[in-house]
Amino acid sequence: MPDSSTLPHFRYHPDPVETGSVTASDAACARCGERRGFIYAGPVYAVGDFGDALCPWCIADGSAHESLGATFVDSEAFAPDTPDAVIAEICERTPGFAAWQAEEWPSCCGDATAFLGPYGIAELRAKHRELEGFVLSQMIYGLDISRGAATRMLDSLRRDTSPTAYLFKCLHCEQPQVHVDHT
């Protein structure tokens, strides 16, 4: 696998390889024509079909957006208090992620949060066991479901099938945020 340390830095999506939004590939970028060892594997909103065809560098520098009109996150995914400049940075210059329904990108401390990835119960317990109760609480109160139903949903979380927990972290206070999505 190519060295992921050469990838551009994305403030709001710090590890797009870990999240699955960027993958190792020898494909040429549809915008710059370069073969850089990585290709974007997330959603692309554009007139043309650019799925698995854009490199992370053309996303980061905004050239994929400027020349192709591509965006990578739906602008409706953000809370009303998210600054317009932040929405533009995420939609136009940050790798997005695939969700089962429309994605949601939480905010905290007057800013958007950083996307940590899609989590199933196995990944949650292996990497962020301390957040299990937080995710359960968000299911009960955020989705307005009973504790029993929320516990069953928590146990059924899967990274690659529905339902999935999408974890985020505030860039300022470092508090976790979660969006649970299901078909």
Helices and strands as residue ranges (DSSP letters): G 4-6, H 16-19, E 22-24, E 38-40, H 56-60, H 63-68, G 75-77, H 84-93, E 107-108, E 111-112, E 114-119, H 121-127, G 129-131, H 132-142, H 147-155, E 164-169, E 176-181
